[in-house]
Amino acid sequence: MKVLVTGVAGQLGYDVVRELNKRSIEAIGVDRSDFDITDREATEKFILSVNPNAVIHCAAYTAVDAAEDNVELCRKVNVNGTENIARACAKIKVKMLYISTDYVFPGSGDIPYDINAEKAPQNVYGQSKLDGELVVQKYLQNYFIVRISWAFGKNGNNFVKTMLRLGKEREQLSVVSDQIGSPTYTFDLARLLVDMIRTDKYGIYHATNEGYCSWAEFAKEIMRLANLPCKIISISTAEYLTKAKRPLNSRMNKSSLDKNGFVRLPSWQDALRKYLQSEGYAK
Protein backbone atom coordinates (compact mmCIF):
# COMPACT_ATOMS: atom_id res chain seq x y z
CA MET A 1 0.00 0.00 0.00
CA LYS A 2 1.21 3.52 -0.86
CA VAL A 3 -0.20 6.48 1.09
CA LEU A 4 0.26 10.14 0.20
CA VAL A 5 0.13 12.44 3.25
CA THR A 6 -0.26 16.20 2.84
CA GLY A 7 0.96 18.63 5.49
CA VAL A 8 3.92 16.51 6.57
CA ALA A 9 5.57 19.58 8.17
CA GLY A 10 2.58 19.99 10.53
CA GLN A 11 2.03 18.10 13.76
CA LEU A 12 -0.54 15.60 12.46
CA GLY A 13 1.03 14.95 9.05
CA TYR A 14 4.36 14.34 10.78
CA ASP A 15 2.89 11.73 13.11
CA VAL A 16 0.87 10.03 10.36
CA VAL A 17 3.99 9.54 8.22
CA ARG A 18 5.88 8.27 11.25
CA GLU A 19 3.11 5.76 11.99
CA LEU A 20 2.99 4.54 8.38
CA ASN A 21 6.76 4.07 8.41
CA LYS A 22 6.50 2.16 11.69
CA ARG A 23 4.13 -0.29 10.00
CA SER A 24 6.29 -0.58 6.87
CA ILE A 25 3.60 1.05 4.74
CA GLU A 26 5.03 3.20 1.95
CA ALA A 27 4.46 6.82 2.95
CA ILE A 28 4.97 9.86 0.75
CA GLY A 29 4.84 12.94 2.96
CA VAL A 30 4.45 16.23 1.11
CA ASP A 31 4.20 19.90 1.96
CA ARG A 32 3.91 23.18 0.06
CA SER A 33 7.52 22.87 -1.17
CA ASP A 34 6.46 19.75 -3.13
CA PHE A 35 3.36 21.25 -4.74
CA ASP A 36 0.76 23.93 -4.06
CA ILE A 37 -2.60 22.31 -3.26
CA THR A 38 -4.37 25.51 -4.36
CA ASP A 39 -3.01 24.95 -7.89
CA ARG A 40 -5.35 22.39 -9.49
CA GLU A 41 -3.03 21.45 -12.31
CA ALA A 42 0.02 21.04 -10.08
CA THR A 43 -1.99 19.02 -7.54
CA GLU A 44 -3.40 16.67 -10.13
CA LYS A 45 -0.05 16.23 -11.84
CA PHE A 46 1.71 15.34 -8.59
CA ILE A 47 -0.96 12.97 -7.29
CA LEU A 48 -1.31 11.18 -10.64
CA SER A 49 2.47 10.79 -10.92
CA VAL A 50 2.68 9.25 -7.42
CA ASN A 51 -0.44 7.12 -8.05
CA PRO A 52 -1.09 6.32 -4.37
CA ASN A 53 -3.64 3.86 -3.00
CA ALA A 54 -4.89 6.50 -0.56
CA VAL A 55 -4.47 10.15 0.41
CA ILE A 56 -4.56 11.41 4.00
CA HIS A 57 -5.13 15.15 3.73
CA CYS A 58 -3.70 16.87 6.83
CA ALA A 59 -2.61 20.15 5.22
CA ALA A 60 -4.80 23.11 6.18
CA TYR A 61 -4.92 26.79 7.03
CA THR A 62 -5.38 26.58 10.80
CA ALA A 63 -4.72 30.13 12.06
CA VAL A 64 -8.25 30.60 13.43
CA ASP A 65 -8.03 34.27 14.41
CA ALA A 66 -5.96 35.29 11.37
CA ALA A 67 -8.56 33.65 9.13
CA GLU A 68 -11.05 36.37 10.07
CA ASP A 69 -8.83 38.89 8.26
CA ASN A 70 -7.59 36.49 5.57
CA VAL A 71 -10.84 34.93 4.40
CA GLU A 72 -9.72 34.45 0.80
CA LEU A 73 -6.45 32.71 1.70
CA CYS A 74 -8.14 30.49 4.31
CA ARG A 75 -10.78 29.38 1.81
CA LYS A 76 -8.25 28.98 -0.97
CA VAL A 77 -6.33 26.43 1.12
CA ASN A 78 -9.14 24.71 3.02
CA VAL A 79 -11.82 24.63 0.32
CA ASN A 80 -10.14 24.98 -3.09
CA GLY A 81 -7.09 22.97 -2.04
CA THR A 82 -9.25 20.19 -0.65
CA GLU A 83 -11.37 20.21 -3.82
CA ASN A 84 -8.25 19.87 -5.98
CA ILE A 85 -7.11 16.84 -3.98
CA ALA A 86 -10.58 15.27 -4.02
CA ARG A 87 -10.84 15.72 -7.81
CA ALA A 88 -7.45 14.08 -8.32
CA CYS A 89 -8.42 11.18 -6.03
CA ALA A 90 -11.66 10.72 -7.99
CA LYS A 91 -9.74 10.71 -11.25
CA ILE A 92 -7.57 7.75 -10.22
CA LYS A 93 -10.27 6.18 -8.02
CA VAL A 94 -8.38 6.22 -4.71
CA LYS A 95 -9.73 6.75 -1.20
CA MET A 96 -9.24 10.00 0.69
CA LEU A 97 -9.19 10.84 4.37
CA TYR A 98 -9.96 14.47 5.22
CA ILE A 99 -9.29 16.05 8.60
CA SER A 100 -12.07 18.34 9.82
CA THR A 101 -12.96 20.03 13.09
CA ASP A 102 -15.48 20.49 15.89
CA TYR A 103 -15.77 24.09 14.63
CA VAL A 104 -18.31 22.94 12.00
CA PHE A 105 -20.90 22.87 14.80
CA PRO A 106 -22.56 25.88 16.48
CA GLY A 107 -20.77 25.20 19.79
CA SER A 108 -23.79 25.71 22.04
CA GLY A 109 -25.45 23.51 24.69
CA ASP A 110 -23.69 20.73 26.57
CA ILE A 111 -24.62 17.57 24.64
CA PRO A 112 -21.90 15.89 22.54
CA TYR A 113 -22.49 16.54 18.86
CA ASP A 114 -23.50 13.55 16.76
CA ILE A 115 -21.81 13.24 13.35
CA ASN A 116 -25.04 14.36 11.63
CA ALA A 117 -25.92 17.16 14.07
CA GLU A 118 -26.82 20.56 12.64
CA LYS A 119 -23.82 22.45 11.24
CA ALA A 120 -23.46 26.15 11.98
CA PRO A 121 -19.83 27.30 12.04
CA GLN A 122 -19.27 30.43 14.10
CA ASN A 123 -16.07 31.60 12.40
CA VAL A 124 -14.33 31.73 9.01
CA TYR A 125 -12.07 28.76 9.74
CA GLY A 126 -15.00 26.54 10.76
CA GLN A 127 -16.96 27.45 7.64
CA SER A 128 -13.97 26.70 5.42
CA LYS A 129 -13.53 23.25 6.98
CA LEU A 130 -17.23 22.48 6.58
CA ASP A 131 -17.08 23.53 2.93
CA GLY A 132 -14.04 21.27 2.60
CA GLU A 133 -16.15 18.37 3.89
CA LEU A 134 -18.80 19.16 1.28
CA VAL A 135 -16.38 19.10 -1.66
CA VAL A 136 -14.96 15.76 -0.50
CA GLN A 137 -18.50 14.36 -0.44
CA LYS A 138 -19.25 15.93 -3.83
CA TYR A 139 -16.41 14.23 -5.69
CA LEU A 140 -15.90 10.98 -3.79
CA GLN A 141 -17.78 8.01 -2.41
CA ASN A 142 -14.74 6.35 -0.88
CA TYR A 143 -13.91 8.95 1.76
CA PHE A 144 -13.32 9.30 5.49
CA ILE A 145 -14.07 12.62 7.18
CA VAL A 146 -12.51 12.74 10.64
CA ARG A 147 -13.38 15.64 12.94
CA ILE A 148 -10.90 16.40 15.69
CA SER A 149 -10.41 19.14 18.30
CA TRP A 150 -7.68 20.76 20.41
CA ALA A 151 -4.82 18.97 18.62
CA PHE A 152 -1.35 18.78 20.12
CA GLY A 153 1.76 16.92 19.04
CA LYS A 154 5.53 16.95 18.87
CA ASN A 155 5.91 18.80 15.57
CA GLY A 156 4.47 22.32 15.46
CA ASN A 157 2.91 24.86 17.79
CA ASN A 158 0.01 24.03 20.11
CA PHE A 159 -1.65 24.89 23.40
CA VAL A 160 0.52 22.52 25.45
CA LYS A 161 3.77 24.04 24.17
CA THR A 162 2.43 27.54 24.81
CA MET A 163 1.44 26.65 28.38
CA LEU A 164 4.83 25.07 29.07
CA ARG A 165 6.64 28.15 27.79
CA LEU A 166 4.45 30.62 29.68
CA GLY A 167 4.40 28.40 32.77
CA LYS A 168 8.17 28.84 33.09
CA GLU A 169 7.96 32.59 32.61
CA ARG A 170 4.99 33.58 34.78
CA GLU A 171 3.62 32.98 38.25
CA GLN A 172 0.03 32.80 37.05
CA LEU A 173 -1.99 32.59 33.83
CA SER A 174 -5.63 33.32 33.04
CA VAL A 175 -7.28 30.56 30.98
CA VAL A 176 -10.92 30.20 29.89
CA SER A 177 -12.98 27.68 31.83
CA ASP A 178 -16.32 27.75 29.99
CA GLN A 179 -15.18 26.19 26.70
CA ILE A 180 -15.47 22.40 27.06
CA GLY A 181 -13.99 19.82 24.71
CA SER A 182 -11.45 17.05 24.26
CA PRO A 183 -7.73 17.36 23.52
CA THR A 184 -6.40 15.22 20.65
CA TYR A 185 -2.82 13.89 20.79
CA THR A 186 -1.67 13.53 17.18
CA PHE A 187 0.50 10.51 18.07
CA ASP A 188 -2.62 8.61 19.19
CA LEU A 189 -4.76 9.96 16.34
CA ALA A 190 -2.20 8.91 13.71
CA ARG A 191 -2.55 5.27 14.73
CA LEU A 192 -6.32 5.44 14.32
CA LEU A 193 -6.06 7.15 10.94
CA VAL A 194 -3.69 4.47 9.63
CA ASP A 195 -6.04 1.76 10.94
CA MET A 196 -8.90 3.53 9.16
CA ILE A 197 -7.23 4.08 5.80
CA ARG A 198 -6.53 0.35 5.51
CA THR A 199 -10.26 -0.41 5.57
CA ASP A 200 -13.27 0.40 3.42
CA LYS A 201 -15.36 1.56 6.40
CA TYR A 202 -16.02 4.91 4.79
CA GLY A 203 -17.96 7.74 6.40
CA ILE A 204 -17.76 10.49 9.00
CA TYR A 205 -16.05 10.03 12.35
CA HIS A 206 -15.26 12.01 15.49
CA ALA A 207 -11.85 11.17 16.89
CA THR A 208 -10.38 12.80 20.00
CA ASN A 209 -8.83 11.48 23.17
CA GLU A 210 -11.42 10.27 25.68
CA GLY A 211 -12.90 12.54 28.33
CA TYR A 212 -13.85 16.21 28.45
CA CYS A 213 -12.24 19.22 30.10
CA SER A 214 -12.10 23.00 29.91
CA TRP A 215 -9.02 24.82 28.64
CA ALA A 216 -8.35 25.86 32.26
CA GLU A 217 -8.51 22.24 33.46
CA PHE A 218 -6.23 21.22 30.60
CA ALA A 219 -3.76 23.95 31.57
CA LYS A 220 -3.84 22.93 35.26
CA GLU A 221 -3.02 19.32 34.34
CA ILE A 222 -0.15 20.51 32.14
CA MET A 223 1.33 22.48 35.05
CA ARG A 224 0.81 19.59 37.47
CA LEU A 225 2.40 16.94 35.28
CA ALA A 226 5.26 19.21 34.20
CA ASN A 227 5.81 20.21 37.85
CA LEU A 228 5.56 23.91 37.08
CA PRO A 229 4.41 26.23 39.94
CA CYS A 230 2.44 28.55 37.65
CA LYS A 231 -1.11 29.08 38.96
CA ILE A 232 -4.03 28.87 36.52
CA ILE A 233 -6.80 31.45 37.03
CA SER A 234 -10.16 30.45 35.51
CA ILE A 235 -11.87 33.16 33.44
CA SER A 236 -14.88 33.26 31.13
CA THR A 237 -14.81 33.49 27.34
CA ALA A 238 -16.36 36.95 27.68
CA GLU A 239 -13.26 38.02 29.62
CA TYR A 240 -10.87 36.74 26.95
CA LEU A 241 -11.62 38.43 23.67
CA THR A 242 -10.42 36.82 20.44
CA LYS A 243 -10.88 37.83 16.82
CA ALA A 244 -12.74 34.62 15.97
CA LYS A 245 -15.66 33.36 18.01
CA ARG A 246 -14.85 30.11 19.83
CA PRO A 247 -17.38 27.34 20.60
CA LEU A 248 -18.35 26.83 24.24
CA ASN A 249 -19.29 23.22 23.51
CA SER A 250 -16.75 21.17 21.56
CA ARG A 251 -17.92 17.79 22.86
CA MET A 252 -18.33 15.21 20.08
CA ASN A 253 -20.08 11.83 20.07
CA LYS A 254 -17.70 9.07 18.94
CA SER A 255 -20.20 6.23 18.54
CA SER A 256 -19.40 5.89 14.81
CA LEU A 257 -15.95 4.61 15.83
CA ASP A 258 -17.59 1.94 17.99
CA LYS A 259 -20.07 0.92 15.28
CA ASN A 260 -17.26 0.30 12.82
CA GLY A 261 -14.96 -1.56 15.20
CA PHE A 262 -12.33 1.14 15.65
CA VAL A 263 -10.63 1.46 19.03
CA ARG A 264 -11.16 4.78 20.76
CA LEU A 265 -8.14 6.85 21.74
CA PRO A 266 -6.83 6.77 25.34
CA SER A 267 -7.93 9.38 27.88
CA TRP A 268 -6.66 12.92 27.35
CA GLN A 269 -4.84 12.74 30.69
CA ASP A 270 -2.97 9.63 29.54
CA ALA A 271 -2.19 11.28 26.20
CA LEU A 272 -0.87 14.42 27.89
CA ARG A 273 1.31 12.37 30.22
CA LYS A 274 2.82 10.46 27.29
CA TYR A 275 3.44 13.67 25.38
CA LEU A 276 5.14 15.38 28.32
CA GLN A 277 7.27 12.29 28.94
CA SER A 278 8.40 12.40 25.32
CA GLU A 279 9.37 16.05 25.86
CA GLY A 280 11.28 15.23 29.06
CA TYR A 281 8.81 16.77 31.54
CA ALA A 282 6.60 14.20 33.26
CA LYS A 283 7.85 11.05 34.97
Backbone torsions as a table, in degrees:
resi	resn	phi	psi	omega
1	MET	NA	139.0	178.8
2	LYS	-121.0	123.0	-176.4
3	VAL	-120.2	125.0	175.2
4	LEU	-91.2	128.9	-178.4
5	VAL	-120.9	117.3	176.4
6	THR	-85.2	156.5	177.9
7	GLY	72.3	36.3	-176.3
8	VAL	-64.9	-21.7	179.2
9	ALA	-79.6	-12.4	178.9
10	GLY	-87.1	173.0	-173.5
11	GLN	-68.1	-38.1	-179.9
12	LEU	-77.0	-46.8	179.4
13	GLY	-56.7	-39.4	178.3
14	TYR	-60.1	-47.3	-178.2
15	ASP	-72.3	-32.3	178.1
16	VAL	-65.5	-45.4	178.8
17	VAL	-63.1	-40.1	179.2
18	ARG	-62.9	-40.3	179.5
19	GLU	-68.5	-40.8	176.9
20	LEU	-61.6	-44.1	178.7
21	ASN	-61.4	-39.7	179.9
22	LYS	-59.3	-34.6	-178.6
23	ARG	-94.4	9.9	-179.9
24	SER	59.4	35.0	173.6
25	ILE	-100.0	131.0	-177.6
26	GLU	-61.8	120.9	-178.3
27	ALA	-118.5	132.5	174.8
28	ILE	-118.4	99.7	-179.0
29	GLY	-89.4	127.6	-177.8
30	VAL	-128.0	155.8	174.7
31	ASP	-140.5	-172.5	-172.7
32	ARG	-60.9	-21.7	178.2
33	SER	-71.1	-20.6	179.6
34	ASP	-85.0	-46.1	173.0
35	PHE	-165.0	157.1	-178.2
36	ASP	-94.3	113.7	-176.4
37	ILE	-64.5	-18.7	179.3
38	THR	-81.1	-7.4	176.6
39	ASP	-98.2	106.0	-174.1
40	ARG	-58.7	-45.6	-177.3
41	GLU	-64.0	-45.9	179.9
42	ALA	-64.2	-39.3	179.7
43	THR	-63.8	-48.6	-179.1
44	GLU	-63.8	-43.1	-179.6
45	LYS	-60.0	-44.9	-178.0
46	PHE	-67.2	-48.8	-176.8
47	ILE	-64.3	-40.4	178.8
48	LEU	-67.0	-34.7	179.9
49	SER	-70.5	-34.8	178.3
50	VAL	-75.9	-36.5	-179.7
51	ASN	51.1	60.4	-178.5
52	PRO	-76.8	169.0	173.4
53	ASN	-87.3	-19.4	-178.8
54	ALA	-160.3	155.0	175.5
55	VAL	-125.2	127.3	172.4
56	ILE	-106.5	111.2	-172.1
57	HIS	-95.7	95.5	-179.2
58	CYS	-99.5	-18.7	-177.6
59	ALA	-64.7	138.1	-179.9
60	ALA	-166.7	159.5	169.1
61	TYR	-88.3	114.6	-171.8
62	THR	-119.7	7.6	178.7
63	ALA	-78.7	90.1	-169.6
64	VAL	-59.5	-46.8	-179.6
65	ASP	-71.6	-42.9	-179.9
66	ALA	-61.9	-29.3	-179.3
67	ALA	-60.8	-29.3	-179.9
68	GLU	-63.3	-28.3	178.6
69	ASP	-101.5	-10.3	-178.1
70	ASN	-126.7	54.0	-174.7
71	VAL	-57.9	-46.1	-176.6
72	GLU	-62.2	-45.2	-179.9
73	LEU	-65.6	-44.4	179.0
74	CYS	-57.1	-46.9	-178.4
75	ARG	-71.4	-33.1	178.9
76	LYS	-61.0	-43.0	-179.7
77	VAL	-76.7	-52.5	-170.6
78	ASN	-79.1	-26.4	-179.9
79	VAL	-104.9	-60.2	-177.9
80	ASN	-63.7	-42.2	179.7
81	GLY	-62.6	-42.7	178.3
82	THR	-65.2	-39.6	178.0
83	GLU	-62.3	-41.8	179.6
84	ASN	-61.8	-39.9	178.5
85	ILE	-69.2	-43.0	179.8
86	ALA	-62.2	-40.8	179.0
87	ARG	-63.1	-42.3	179.7
88	ALA	-65.9	-40.1	178.4
89	CYS	-63.3	-40.4	179.5
90	ALA	-64.5	-37.2	-177.6
91	LYS	-62.9	-38.5	-179.6
92	ILE	-105.3	10.1	174.5
93	LYS	55.9	52.8	176.0
94	VAL	-118.6	154.8	-178.4
95	LYS	-76.9	154.2	-178.3
96	MET	-133.8	138.7	175.0
97	LEU	-116.5	122.2	-176.1
98	TYR	-112.9	130.7	179.2
99	ILE	-90.6	122.6	178.3
100	SER	-118.6	-159.7	-167.9
101	THR	-148.6	158.1	173.0
102	ASP	-64.6	-17.7	-177.6
103	TYR	-67.9	-5.8	176.4
104	VAL	-73.0	-17.0	-178.8
105	PHE	-93.6	163.9	-178.7
106	PRO	-69.0	-22.7	176.0
107	GLY	78.8	22.9	179.6
108	SER	-109.4	172.5	178.5
109	GLY	72.8	-165.3	179.3
110	ASP	-138.7	12.3	178.3
111	ILE	-93.5	136.0	177.6
112	PRO	-59.5	134.3	-178.4
113	TYR	-73.0	129.1	172.4
114	ASP	-73.9	159.9	-178.0
115	ILE	-59.5	-29.5	-177.9
116	ASN	-102.1	12.4	179.4
117	ALA	-61.9	158.8	-179.0
118	GLU	-54.9	135.2	178.0
119	LYS	-97.2	135.4	176.9
120	ALA	-160.8	73.5	-179.2
121	PRO	-56.1	141.8	-176.9
122	GLN	-102.8	1.0	178.7
123	ASN	-148.7	170.6	-176.1
124	VAL	-61.2	-44.7	179.8
125	TYR	-58.9	-48.6	-179.2
126	GLY	-60.0	-41.6	178.8
127	GLN	-65.0	-39.4	-179.9
128	SER	-65.7	-36.5	179.3
129	LYS	-72.8	-35.6	175.7
130	LEU	-65.2	-44.0	178.5
131	ASP	-64.4	-31.1	173.8
132	GLY	-63.8	-41.7	176.1
133	GLU	-57.8	-43.4	-175.6
134	LEU	-65.7	-37.1	179.5
135	VAL	-72.6	-32.7	175.1
136	VAL	-61.2	-45.5	-179.5
137	GLN	-68.2	-28.7	179.9
138	LYS	-68.6	-41.6	-173.1
139	TYR	-95.9	-20.6	-172.1
140	LEU	-128.0	152.3	169.5
141	GLN	-106.2	-33.6	-178.6
142	ASN	-92.6	77.6	-178.0
143	TYR	-135.1	155.8	169.5
144	PHE	-121.1	130.2	171.3
145	ILE	-114.2	119.3	-175.6
146	VAL	-119.2	112.7	179.5
147	ARG	-91.0	130.6	-179.1
148	ILE	-127.0	175.5	176.5
149	SER	-152.3	153.4	171.7
150	TRP	49.2	51.2	-174.9
151	ALA	-71.1	141.9	172.0
152	PHE	-145.5	145.8	-179.0
153	GLY	-163.6	-178.7	-174.0
154	LYS	-70.5	-37.6	-171.9
155	ASN	-102.4	109.1	179.3
156	GLY	115.0	172.6	-178.6
157	ASN	-88.1	147.8	179.3
158	ASN	-162.8	174.7	-177.5
159	PHE	-59.5	-40.7	-177.4
160	VAL	-63.3	-46.2	179.8
161	LYS	-62.7	-39.3	178.7
162	THR	-63.8	-44.6	179.5
163	MET	-63.9	-40.1	179.0
164	LEU	-63.3	-43.0	179.7
165	ARG	-65.0	-49.8	-178.6
166	LEU	-69.0	-31.9	-179.8
167	GLY	-64.4	-25.5	177.3
168	LYS	-83.4	-24.6	-174.3
169	GLU	-93.5	-25.6	-171.5
170	ARG	-125.5	157.4	179.1
171	GLU	-83.2	-28.9	178.1
172	GLN	-150.1	155.3	180.0
173	LEU	-136.7	141.8	175.5
174	SER	-96.0	125.6	-177.4
175	VAL	-134.6	139.9	-176.2
176	VAL	-66.6	141.6	-176.4
177	SER	-118.9	2.5	-178.8
178	ASP	-110.4	9.8	170.0
179	GLN	-104.0	118.8	-174.1
180	ILE	-114.8	132.4	178.8
181	GLY	-165.1	-157.5	-178.4
182	SER	-132.2	125.4	173.2
183	PRO	-65.4	154.7	178.7
184	THR	-131.3	112.6	178.5
185	TYR	-83.2	118.9	-173.8
186	THR	-63.6	-25.7	176.0
187	PHE	-62.9	-44.4	178.3
188	ASP	-70.5	-43.4	-178.6
189	LEU	-61.6	-39.7	-178.1
190	ALA	-57.7	-38.9	179.6
191	ARG	-64.2	-41.2	178.6
192	LEU	-65.7	-42.9	-178.8
193	LEU	-63.0	-38.0	178.4
194	VAL	-70.1	-39.1	173.8
195	ASP	-57.5	-44.9	-175.5
196	MET	-65.2	-46.4	-173.6
197	ILE	-67.3	-17.5	179.1
198	ARG	-85.8	-0.1	-179.3
199	THR	-114.2	178.6	172.5
200	ASP	-116.6	29.7	179.5
201	LYS	-87.0	66.4	-173.5
202	TYR	-68.5	158.2	177.1
203	GLY	141.8	-162.7	-177.2
204	ILE	-107.5	136.0	-177.8
205	TYR	-134.5	153.2	168.4
206	HIS	-110.3	128.6	-175.6
207	ALA	-140.1	104.8	175.1
208	THR	-138.1	170.1	171.9
209	ASN	-67.7	154.4	-175.1
210	GLU	-72.2	148.5	177.6
211	GLY	95.1	159.0	-179.8
212	TYR	-120.9	153.5	175.7
213	CYS	-158.6	168.8	171.2
214	SER	-93.3	167.3	176.2
215	TRP	-61.1	-36.2	-179.9
216	ALA	-66.0	-42.3	177.9
217	GLU	-64.4	-39.7	177.3
218	PHE	-60.6	-46.7	-179.2
219	ALA	-62.8	-40.9	179.2
220	LYS	-62.0	-40.1	179.8
221	GLU	-69.3	-34.4	176.1
222	ILE	-61.7	-48.2	-179.4
223	MET	-63.5	-40.7	-178.9
224	ARG	-64.5	-50.1	-177.1
225	LEU	-68.8	-33.1	179.6
226	ALA	-86.0	-0.9	178.9
227	ASN	57.1	44.5	177.2
228	LEU	-104.1	135.4	-175.2
229	PRO	-78.0	-2.5	-177.2
230	CYS	-58.2	129.0	-179.5
231	LYS	-89.6	136.5	178.7
232	ILE	-99.0	121.7	177.8
233	ILE	-99.8	122.9	-179.9
234	SER	-78.0	129.6	176.1
235	ILE	-131.5	168.1	179.5
236	SER	-90.7	161.7	176.5
237	THR	-58.7	-36.8	179.8
238	ALA	-61.4	-26.3	179.9
239	GLU	-86.5	-10.1	-177.3
240	TYR	-125.0	90.0	-174.5
241	LEU	-77.8	132.2	175.8
242	THR	-128.3	158.1	-179.0
243	LYS	-61.0	-45.8	-179.5
244	ALA	-97.2	141.5	177.0
245	LYS	-70.7	133.8	179.9
246	ARG	-105.4	144.8	178.2
247	PRO	-71.8	139.8	174.3
248	LEU	-79.6	-30.2	-179.6
249	ASN	-116.9	107.8	177.5
250	SER	-111.3	15.3	179.7
251	ARG	-68.1	138.0	178.7
252	MET	-132.0	136.9	179.3
253	ASN	-77.2	126.7	-175.4
254	LYS	-108.5	24.3	-176.9
255	SER	-64.1	-23.9	179.2
256	SER	-66.5	-27.2	173.9
257	LEU	-65.2	-45.7	-178.9
258	ASP	-62.1	-45.9	-177.3
259	LYS	-60.0	-30.3	-176.8
260	ASN	-103.1	11.4	172.8
261	GLY	77.9	18.5	177.5
262	PHE	-90.6	142.2	-178.9
263	VAL	-81.1	130.5	178.3
264	ARG	-67.0	158.3	179.4
265	LEU	-74.4	157.8	177.7
266	PRO	-62.9	173.1	179.1
267	SER	-62.2	154.1	-179.5
268	TRP	-65.2	-30.4	178.5
269	GLN	-66.2	-41.3	177.9
270	ASP	-64.2	-42.4	-179.6
271	ALA	-63.0	-43.9	-179.8
272	LEU	-63.7	-41.3	178.8
273	ARG	-61.1	-45.1	179.3
274	LYS	-62.6	-42.1	-179.7
275	TYR	-63.2	-47.3	-178.8
276	LEU	-65.2	-34.3	176.2
277	GLN	-63.9	-40.6	-179.9
278	SER	-66.7	-23.1	179.4
279	GLU	-95.9	2.3	176.5
280	GLY	82.9	20.9	-179.5
281	TYR	-98.7	-66.5	-173.0
282	ALA	-81.8	155.7	177.9
283	LYS	-84.1	NA	NA
